[in-house]
Amino acid sequence: MFPKFMSHRKTNKNTEGTDKFGSRPTDVSTASIECAEMTNYVVKADQVPAMVRIMHERLSSPVTADVRLFMNILRMADEHPPGVVLTLLRCAPTCDRFAVQTMKALLCRLRCDNVVTEMGRKCGWDTLLCAQTQHYAMGLLAREMRRDLMPLCFRIACHLLGLLSTAGHRWDRPFLAFLVEVFDCLDLSECRDRVLEMMSRYLQSECRERGRLALRGLMVLIKDPLIARRMGILSQRLVDVLGDADREVVRLSLSVFMNVLQYKDILISSTTAPKLAEALLPLFDHDHSHVQLLSIQLFEKVMDLVVDQGKKPLKRTVSQSLLPLFLHCHDENQHVANASMETLLCAARFLKKRSLKQAVKKEMPMKFGKCLLQENRSRAAELLRQALPYLESPQEPLREAAIRFIALEAMSKDDSPSSTNLEIQAIFGQRCAELRSSAGFGEPVSQEQYQEPVKRTSPLSVTGEPGMDDARHS
């Protein structure tokens, strides 16, 4: 592999074990110290540990290393790869220059120069040298290795699984980053219990990156139907993760749920369904459209797949979802709008609200709003509170849909409105005036000026012409 560093001297029983420069018997430690920088020295297997340690010390020192040290790394990796690897793991667990050079040498020894090249092109070797980014580099290395070294990746995966099966390993994060990329190299029939136990532990980690890696690992593992059917033991933790501030963590948790529920005969328990539904509601308004889409789609699956005894506890949360889903039917993102329409129809069926279902089917948004208010008079104030935040939405269609809905409630009030509704009306009136002013319809009017006219105005005239029918707003 490295011909110009591979000159071997012949030995016989008279010369074996003697120093290259004399007849003095070779002491392993002494010879290692003296010969660590001799490029033509023949390294014996029992000398490898001492020489690797010395090379590591020399390369770790602030003094610039002699190029011959790097050459000897390559030579020993070619002649004694097992000895170099084992010693490296013992004396250089951190990713310093020595470890990187040795890793490159070992990959070249395996005829994987392309892996070395790709890691260099993607700045993987530099990333590996930084403790804060080692796990990213290890994931990249695993992805590059698995293309040409599947048998080796299998052996590494088995070894890492053994190391990570117990808590508290010092280098668990980079090890886990490598393992999740090669999970599919394992024979999961032999290690399902260990793997799920390990993933459960890392999902509960306070370190967000470990949790993210665990979720990525689960995305690979649930391709195994048997593991997917046993994911119930992790459901509570996955629900908890949905409240994380990291959008990628939330997206991965939603994706795990979605992929598990695609298998036939997997139902959602009566204890998990209400908690999951409650955790999904706030995500309908997430600032990341993919998280929005997944949360709405998963909400539909919860209604479809909850066990019978879990349907009654779920009704309250489904009722709370009606207005947000209705408003998101006007979302500028067409995928979110379509998913909201489908989930809204599912919610109407789930609650056995025929009038709501018909309004959704016929795509009559104003009729849906009226029916929603008529069938939930006791929850009118709650519905208005739900609608108010949408007046501040960055999307104009959502703002307009919220205004139309609030106007419907204003028109349907009796002569003695509650103080809560009056307060909401006042806020609504002020916000409408501000929106009209920003749109060029004149100066904003006061709350007192707007409060009385809003009772008399057609609900559609807030954003359109008087007399405009449902079809123009569908």
Residue pairs with C-beta under 8 A, 6 or more apart in sequence:
1 78
1 108
1 109
1 111
2 74
2 75
2 78
2 108
5 39
5 71
5 72
5 74
5 75
5 78
6 75
6 78
6 79
7 40
8 42
9 20
9 40
9 42
11 42
17 25
17 26
18 24
18 25
18 26
19 25
19 26
19 31
19 34
20 35
20 38
20 40
20 41
28 46
28 47
28 50
29 50
31 47
32 47
32 50
32 51
32 53
32 54
33 50
33 54
35 41
35 43
35 51
36 51
36 54
36 55
36 58
36 69
36 72
37 58
37 66
37 68
37 69
37 72
38 68
38 72
39 68
39 71
39 72
39 75
43 51
43 75
43 76
43 79
43 80
45 80
45 83
48 76
48 80
48 83
48 84
48 87
49 83
49 86
49 87
49 90
51 72
51 76
52 76
52 83
52 84
52 87
52 88
52 91
53 87
53 91
55 69
55 72
55 73
55 98
56 88
56 91
56 92
56 96
56 98
58 65
58 66
58 69
59 65
59 69
59 96
59 97
59 98
59 101
60 96
60 97
60 98
65 97
70 101
73 84
73 98
73 101
73 102
73 105
74 105
74 108
76 83
76 84
76 105
77 84
77 102
77 105
77 106
77 108
77 109
78 105
78 109
81 106
81 109
84 102
84 105
84 106
85 106
88 98
88 99
88 102
92 98
92 99
92 102
93 170
93 171
94 131
95 128
95 129
95 131
95 134
95 137
95 174
96 129
97 129
99 128
100 125
100 128
100 129
104 116
104 125
107 113
107 115
107 116
107 145
108 116
110 149
110 152
112 145
112 148
112 149
114 148
115 141
115 144
115 145
115 147
115 148
115 149
118 124
118 144
119 125
119 137
119 140
119 141
119 144
122 140
124 137
124 140
124 141
124 144
125 137
127 133
127 134
127 136
127 137
127 140
128 134
128 137
128 138
128 141
134 173
134 174
134 177
135 173
135 174
135 176
135 177
135 209
135 213
136 177
137 174
138 174
138 175
138 177
138 178
139 177
139 178
139 180
139 181
141 178
142 153
142 177
142 178
142 179
142 181
142 182
143 181
145 152
145 153
145 182
146 153
146 181
146 182
146 185
150 185
153 182
153 185
154 182
154 185
154 186
156 178
156 182
157 179
157 182
157 183
157 185
157 186
158 186
160 175
160 176
160 178
160 179
161 179
161 186
161 191
161 194
161 195
161 198
163 169
163 172
163 175
164 172
164 175
164 176
164 179
164 198
165 194
165 197
165 198
167 201
169 175
172 210
173 207
173 209
173 210
173 213
176 202
176 210
176 213
176 214
176 217
177 213
179 217
180 213
180 214
180 216
180 217
180 220
183 195
183 217
183 220
183 221
184 220
184 223
186 195
188 195
188 221
188 224
188 226
188 227
189 226
192 224
192 226
192 227
192 230
195 221
195 227
196 221
196 227
196 230
196 233
196 234
199 214
199 217
199 218
199 221
199 234
200 233
200 234
200 237
202 210
202 211
202 213
202 214
202 217
203 211
203 214
203 215
203 234
203 237
203 238
203 241
204 237
205 211
205 214
208 244
208 246
208 249
211 241
211 244
211 249
212 246
212 248
212 249
212 252
215 241
215 249
215 252
215 253
215 256
216 252
218 231
218 234
218 252
218 256
219 252
219 255
219 256
219 259
221 227
222 228
222 231
222 256
222 259
222 260
225 263
228 259
228 260
228 263
228 266
229 263
229 266
231 238
231 256
231 260
232 269
232 272
235 269
235 272
235 276
236 272
236 275
238 253
238 256
238 257
239 272
239 275
239 276
239 279
241 249
241 250
241 253
242 250
242 253
242 254
242 276
242 279
242 280
242 283
243 279
244 250
244 253
247 286
247 287
247 288
247 291
250 283
250 286
250 291
251 288
251 290
251 291
251 294
254 283
254 291
254 294
254 295
254 298
255 294
257 276
257 298
257 301
258 294
258 297
258 298
258 301
260 266
261 268
261 298
261 301
261 305
266 305
267 305
267 306
267 307
268 276
268 301
268 302
268 305
268 306
268 307
268 310
269 307
269 310
270 306
270 307
270 309
270 310
270 313
271 310
273 302
273 306
273 307
273 310
273 313
273 314
274 310
274 313
274 314
274 317
276 298
276 302
277 299
277 302
277 314
277 317
277 318
277 321
278 317
280 295
280 296
280 298
280 299
280 302
281 299
281 317
281 320
281 321
281 324
283 291
283 292
283 294
283 295
284 292
284 295
284 296
284 299
284 321
284 324
284 325
284 328
284 340
285 292
285 324
285 389
286 292
286 295
289 333
289 335
289 336
292 328
292 331
292 333
292 336
293 333
293 335
293 336
293 339
296 325
296 328
296 336
296 339
296 340
296 343
297 339
297 343
299 321
299 343
300 339
300 342
300 343
300 346
302 314
303 314
303 318
303 343
303 346
303 347
303 350
304 346
306 314
311 350
314 350
315 350
315 351
318 347
318 350
318 351
319 351
319 376
319 379
320 386
321 343
321 347
322 344
322 347
322 348
322 356
322 372
323 372
323 383
323 386
323 387
323 405
324 386
325 340
325 343
325 344
325 347
326 340
326 344
326 365
326 368
326 369
326 372
326 401
326 405
327 387
327 390
327 398
327 401
327 402
327 405
328 336
328 337
328 340
328 398
329 337
329 340
329 341
329 344
329 365
329 401
330 337
330 365
330 395
330 397
330 398
330 400
330 401
331 337
331 340
331 395
331 397
331 398
332 395
332 397
341 360
341 363
344 360
345 357
345 360
345 361
348 354
348 356
348 357
348 360
349 357
353 371
353 375
355 371
355 375
356 368
356 371
356 372
356 375
359 365
359 367
359 368
359 371
360 368
363 474
364 470
364 474
365 401
365 404
365 470
365 473
365 474
366 404
366 408
366 459
366 460
366 470
366 473
367 470
369 404
369 405
369 408
370 408
370 412
372 383
373 380
373 383
373 408
373 409
373 412
374 412
376 383
380 409
380 421
381 418
381 420
381 421
381 424
383 405
383 409
384 406
384 409
384 421
384 424
384 428
385 424
387 402
387 405
387 406
388 402
388 406
388 424
388 427
388 428
390 398
390 399
390 401
390 402
391 399
391 402
391 403
391 406
391 428
391 431
391 435
392 399
393 399
393 402
399 435
400 463
403 428
403 431
403 432
403 435
403 462
403 463
404 459
404 460
404 462
404 463
404 473
406 424
406 428
407 428
407 454
407 457
407 459
407 460
407 462
408 459
409 421
410 425
410 428
410 454
410 455
410 459
411 455
411 458
411 459
413 421
413 455
417 425
422 451
425 451
425 454
426 447
426 451
428 454
429 447
429 450
429 451
429 454
430 444
430 447
430 450
432 450
432 454
432 462
433 444
433 445
433 450
434 444
436 442
436 444
437 443
437 444
458 466
458 467
460 466
460 467
460 468
460 473
461 468
464 472
464 473
